[in-house]
């Protein structure tokens, strides 16, 4: 198939990136163009490529040997693995340009004169020198009453507003980025948000609903979590904290100024803030500080069928769904007397009408709230578990610690940001 020398930049996002031997290296996430203060035709600098490890790197456009409908092929697999960092004068097409308001001054389209339109894509074209330039701008007027509007393709020189200062103005849309994020996991969106310009990052945060933002915040480094949360008004920040898992909310609040943390806790619904306050009483490096207060807890008269229905909840992590805990009412933590646990594999082997009280594992040792991180590590290694119960001296179940909670604290503090080179089918090389 012949290579394409004219393409719309946003349509490259999501395409597979192949090495010269056809091996998959990752996917295109954005296109980087130069944007000058003076009115000069923007030049394509390269691609932001997300590798198989989720690291995003920069690949110069001259390393691209072919653009085809379903893939971008590189002339060499020898590329720099350094994490992409946007430089002055560089603009991200998907991250910054799309949904930007511009004006059209095209004599052939008088109906667009003095009308605010938004950019839907940039047409790029390869010239004889092998450089790629922005030659076309696709625009549309604002949708009204949910109706789709016409898209117009304009020569670049007839569009006003594509300048660094204009792109930095507040109020630009984020529809294209939000659409791109819809199918991505929270951790992937968190990685992408970290690399957006501050203005665009704040717009995305303001546009996300509370639950989605809560999921994404939980995947960000602690400092980024705090910065983004404090940019929200107090009411919205409290709503986002309510949507977070209690242990993650406690970790975030525990890293904040105590006065700020208390102000947010006071705005939260007591039903959500009470478990967070209980978690904050424990040292962060103990079972009490690491546990979640919302494991799957069942009454003794629960059937196996009901138990399986509970662990099918898509909001449960695999670790939390691996073990259900049985306790006398109340079943909200701290529970009534803790009776024991039932492993998911055991539930799958029993008749649906059986009661969980008849298949309880009473031999598994409990975790105490004061148990250290080192002791927790040995516990999970010794019993081949990914989840364990935290029980107080009066036999009340307080919560559960999962192996991912332990890993988060065993890894270096900045593990989400570290630049350690991954094992990849590409090599450190030219910049």
C-alpha positions in Angstrom: 0.0 0.0 0.0 1.4 3.4 -0.9 2.2 5.9 1.8 -0.1 8.9 2.3 1.4 12.4 2.0 -1.8 14.3 3.0 -3.6 13.5 6.2 -5.7 15.0 9.0 -3.6 15.1 12.1 -6.2 14.1 14.7 -7.0 11.0 12.6 -3.5 9.8 13.4 -4.3 9.5 17.1 -4.7 5.9 18.1 -2.9 4.5 15.0 -0.4 1.7 15.7 3.2 2.7 15.4 5.4 0.0 13.7 9.1 -0.5 13.5 10.8 -1.2 10.1 10.4 -4.9 10.7 6.6 -4.6 11.4 6.9 -4.9 15.1 4.4 -2.9 17.2 6.1 -0.2 19.3 3.0 1.6 20.6 0.3 4.0 19.4 0.1 7.7 18.3 -1.4 9.9 21.0 -0.8 13.3 19.5 0.9 15.4 16.8 3.4 18.1 17.8 3.5 21.2 15.6 5.5 24.5 15.8 3.5 27.6 16.5 5.2 30.9 16.0 4.3 34.3 17.6 4.6 35.8 14.1 2.2 34.5 11.5 4.2 31.7 10.0 2.9 28.4 8.6 3.0 25.8 11.3 5.4 22.9 10.7 4.9 19.4 12.0 7.7 18.5 14.4 6.8 14.9 15.3 4.5 12.5 17.1 3.7 11.8 20.7 3.9 8.0 20.8 2.6 5.9 23.8 4.8 2.9 24.2 3.6 -0.5 25.4 4.6 0.5 29.0 2.4 3.6 28.8 5.4 6.0 28.6 4.9 8.7 26.1 7.9 9.7 24.0 8.6 12.1 21.1 9.3 10.7 17.6 10.5 13.2 15.1 8.4 13.3 12.0 11.5 12.6 9.8 11.7 9.2 11.5 8.3 8.4 9.9 8.7 6.5 6.6 5.0 5.8 5.9 1.6 6.8 7.0 -1.1 4.4 6.1 -4.8 4.1 7.0 -4.2 1.7 9.9 -0.6 2.3 11.0 2.4 4.6 11.0 5.7 3.0 10.1 9.1 4.3 11.3 12.3 4.2 9.3 14.2 3.0 12.4 13.4 1.5 15.8 16.3 3.4 17.2 14.5 6.2 19.0 14.9 8.1 22.3 13.0 6.6 25.3 13.1 9.9 27.1 9.6 10.9 28.3 8.0 13.5 26.1 8.2 17.0 27.5 6.6 19.9 25.6 8.9 22.8 24.8 8.2 26.5 24.2 6.8 27.0 20.7 5.4 23.5 20.5 1.7 22.8 20.3 -0.2 19.6 20.7 -2.9 19.2 18.0 -5.3 17.0 20.0 -4.3 18.4 23.4 -4.5 22.1 22.5 -5.7 23.0 19.0 -8.9 20.9 18.6 -12.0 22.7 19.8 -10.2 26.0 19.7 -12.3 29.0 18.7 -11.0 30.8 15.5 -12.2 33.2 12.9 -12.3 32.6 9.2 -11.5 35.2 6.6 -12.2 33.4 3.3 -13.8 35.3 0.4 -15.3 32.1 -0.8 -17.1 31.5 2.5 -18.9 34.8 3.3 -21.3 33.0 5.7 -18.4 32.4 8.1 -17.3 36.0 8.2 -17.4 37.4 11.8 -18.6 34.0 13.1 -16.9 32.1 15.9 -16.1 28.6 14.7 -14.1 25.8 16.3 -11.3 23.7 14.9 -12.1 20.0 14.3 -8.8 19.0 12.7 -5.7 20.2 11.0 -4.7 19.0 7.5 -1.0 18.3 7.2 0.9 17.8 4.0 4.4 16.6 3.1 6.4 18.9 0.8 9.4 18.2 -1.4 11.9 18.7 1.4 10.1 15.8 3.3 8.9 18.3 5.9 5.3 18.3 6.9 3.3 21.5 7.1 -0.2 22.5 8.3 -2.0 23.4 5.1 -5.7 23.1 5.9 -7.9 23.8 8.9 -11.2 22.0 9.3 -13.8 24.0 11.3 -17.4 23.9 12.2 -19.8 26.4 13.9 -21.1 25.6 17.3 -23.8 22.9 17.6 -27.2 24.1 18.3 -30.0 22.1 20.0 -27.9 19.0 19.6 -27.8 19.2 15.8 -24.7 18.5 13.8 -23.3 21.4 11.9 -21.4 21.5 8.6 -17.6 21.1 8.5 -15.6 23.5 6.3 -12.0 23.0 5.2 -10.2 26.3 5.0 -6.7 27.2 3.7 -4.4 27.8 6.7 -3.7 31.4 5.8 -7.5 32.2 5.9 -7.8 31.2 9.6 -7.1 33.7 12.4 -6.6 32.7 16.0 -4.0 29.8 15.8 -1.3 31.6 17.7 0.4 30.7 21.1 -1.3 33.6 22.8 -4.8 32.6 21.5 -4.3 29.0 22.4 -3.5 30.1 26.0 -6.8 31.9 26.4 -9.3 30.3 28.8 -12.5 28.8 27.7 -11.3 26.5 24.9 -13.3 23.3 24.4 -12.1 19.9 25.4 -14.6 17.7 23.6 -12.0 15.9 21.4 -9.7 15.0 24.4 -12.7 13.8 26.4 -13.8 11.6 23.6 -10.3 10.2 23.3 -10.2 9.4 27.0 -13.6 7.6 27.1 -12.2 4.2 26.2 -9.0 4.5 28.2 -8.3 3.2 31.7 -8.0 5.7 34.5 -4.2 5.1 34.8 -3.8 5.9 31.1 -5.8 9.1 31.3 -3.8 10.1 34.4 -0.5 9.7 32.4 -1.9 11.8 29.6 -3.2 14.5 31.9 0.2 14.9 33.5 1.7 15.8 30.2 -0.9 18.3 29.0 -0.2 22.0 29.3 -1.5 23.4 32.7 -4.4 25.3 31.0 -5.7 22.3 29.1 -5.2 20.1 32.2 -7.4 22.3 34.2 -10.0 22.4 31.5 -10.1 18.6 31.4 -10.4 18.4 35.2 -13.3 20.8 35.2 -15.1 18.9 32.4 -14.8 15.4 34.0 -17.6 14.2 36.2 -16.8 13.6 39.9 -16.5 9.8 39.7 -14.3 9.7 36.7 -12.1 12.4 38.1 -11.8 10.5 41.4 -10.7 7.4 39.6 -8.0 9.4 37.7 -6.8 11.3 40.8 -6.1 7.9 42.5 -3.6 7.1 39.7 -1.7 10.3 39.9 1.4 11.0 42.0 0.6 12.5 45.4 1.8 16.0 44.6 -0.3 16.1 41.4 -3.3 14.9 43.3 -3.0 17.7 45.8 -2.4 20.4 43.2 -5.4 19.4 41.1 -7.7 19.0 44.1 -6.9 22.4 45.5 -7.6 24.0 42.1 -11.2 23.0 42.5 -13.7 25.0 44.6 -14.2 23.5 48.1 -17.6 22.0 47.3 -16.4 20.2 44.2 -13.3 19.0 45.9 -15.4 17.5 48.7 -17.7 15.8 46.1 -14.6 14.3 44.4 -13.2 13.0 47.7 -16.6 11.4 48.4 -16.3 9.5 45.1 -12.8 8.2 45.9 -12.1 5.0 47.8 -11.8 5.9 51.5 -8.2 4.7 51.7 -7.2 6.8 48.7 -9.1 9.8 50.1 -7.3 9.4 53.4 -3.9 9.1 51.8 -4.6 12.3 49.8 -5.9 14.3 52.8 -3.1 13.0 55.0 -0.6 14.6 52.7 -2.3 18.0 52.8 -2.1 20.9 55.2 -4.2 19.8 58.2 -6.3 23.0 58.0 -7.1 22.4 54.4 -7.8 18.7 55.0 -10.2 19.5 57.8 -12.1 22.1 55.7 -12.7 19.4 53.0 -13.7 16.8 55.5 -16.2 19.2 57.0 -17.8 19.7 53.6 -18.1 15.9 52.9 -21.2 13.9 53.8 -20.6 12.4 57.2 -21.4 8.9 55.7 -18.3 9.4 53.5 -16.1 11.4 55.8 -16.4 9.1 58.9 -14.6 6.2 57.4 -11.9 8.5 56.1 -11.5 10.1 59.6 -11.1 6.6 61.1 -8.4 5.7 58.5 -6.5 9.0 59.3 -6.1 7.9 62.9 -3.7 5.2 61.9 -0.1 5.5 60.8 0.1 5.4 57.0 2.6 2.6 57.0 0.5 0.2 59.1 -2.4 -2.2 58.2 -4.9 0.4 59.7 -3.5 3.1 57.5 -3.3 1.0 54.3 -6.7 -0.8 54.6 -9.8 0.0 52.7 -12.9 0.3 54.9 -15.2 -1.0 52.1 -14.4 -4.7 51.6 -17.2 -7.2 50.8 -18.8 -8.1 54.1 -21.7 -10.5 54.3 -24.1 -11.7 57.1 -23.9 -15.4 58.0 -27.3 -16.1 56.4 -26.1 -14.9 53.0 -26.3 -17.5 50.2 -23.5 -18.4 47.9 -25.5 -17.0 45.0 -25.9 -13.7 46.7 -22.2 -13.7 47.6 -21.2 -14.3 44.0 -23.5 -11.5 42.9 -21.7 -9.1 45.2 -18.2 -10.0 43.9 -19.4 -9.5 40.3 -19.6 -5.7 41.0 -17.4 -4.2 38.3 -16.3 -1.4 40.7 -14.5 -4.0 42.9 -10.8 -4.5 42.2 -9.8 -8.1 41.5 -8.0 -8.2 44.9 -11.0 -7.1 46.9 -13.3 -9.6 45.1 -11.0 -12.5 45.9 -12.1 -12.7 49.5 -15.5 -12.1 51.2 -15.7 -11.5 54.9 -18.5 -12.8 57.2 -19.5 -10.9 60.3 -22.5 -10.5 62.6 -24.6 -7.4 61.8 -23.8 -4.6 61.3 -21.9 -5.5 58.2 -20.6 -1.9 57.6 -17.2 -1.5 59.1 -16.5 -1.6 61.9 -18.7 -4.6 61.9 -20.2 -6.8 64.5 -18.3 -9.9 65.6 -16.0 -11.1 62.8 -16.5 -14.8 62.0 -14.1 -15.5 59.2 -13.7 -15.3 55.4 -14.7 -17.2 52.3 -12.4 -17.5 49.2 -13.8 -16.8 45.8 -12.7 -20.2 44.6 -14.6 -21.9 47.4 -17.7 -19.9 46.4 -17.4 -21.2 42.9 -17.4 -24.8 44.0 -20.4 -24.7 46.3 -24.2 -25.0 45.5 -25.8 -21.6 45.0 -28.3 -22.2 47.8 -25.6 -22.9 50.4 -25.1 -20.4 53.2 -21.7 -18.8 53.5 -21.8 -19.5 57.3 -21.2 -23.2 56.4 -18.0 -22.7 54.4 -16.1 -20.1 56.4 -12.4 -20.3 56.6 -11.7 -19.7 60.3 -8.0 -20.6 60.2 -6.7 -17.6 58.3 -4.8 -15.3 60.7 -6.1 -11.8 61.0 -4.2 -8.6 60.5 -4.1 -6.1 63.3 -4.4 -2.3 62.7 -0.9 -1.7 64.1 0.8 -4.4 61.9 3.8 -2.9 60.1 4.5 -2.8 56.3 7.2 -5.4 56.6 4.9 -7.7 58.5 2.2 -7.2 55.9 4.6 -8.2 53.1 5.5 -11.4 54.9 1.8 -12.2 55.5 0.9 -12.0 51.8 4.0 -14.0 50.8 3.4 -16.7 53.4 -0.3 -17.2 52.7 -0.4 -16.6 48.9 -3.1 -14.0 49.3 -3.9 -10.7 47.6 -6.3 -9.5 50.3 -6.4 -9.9 54.1 -8.8 -8.9 57.0 -7.9 -6.2 59.5 -9.6 -7.0 62.9 -9.4 -5.1 66.2 -9.0 -6.6 69.7 -12.7 -6.9 70.1 -13.1 -9.0 67.0 -14.7 -6.2 64.8 -13.7 -6.2 61.2 -12.3 -2.7 60.4 -11.4 -3.2 56.8 -9.1 -5.2 54.4 -5.6 -4.6 53.1 -4.9 -5.6 49.5 -1.6 -6.4 47.9 -1.7 -3.4 45.6 -2.0 -1.1 48.7 1.2 -2.7 50.0 3.0 -2.4 46.7 2.1 1.3 46.5 4.0 1.9 49.8 6.9 -0.5 49.0 7.7 1.2 45.7 9.7 4.5 45.7 7.7 7.5 46.6 8.0 8.8 43.0 7.5 5.5 41.2 4.8 6.9 38.9 7.3 9.5 37.7 10.5 7.6 37.5 12.5 7.7 34.3 14.0 4.1 34.6 14.4 2.7 31.2 11.9 -0.1 30.5 12.7 -3.2 28.5 11.3 -2.4 25.1 11.8 -3.3 21.5 13.3 0.1 20.9 16.7 1.4 21.8 18.1 4.5 23.4 19.5 6.4 20.5 19.1 9.6 18.5 17.2 12.5 19.8 
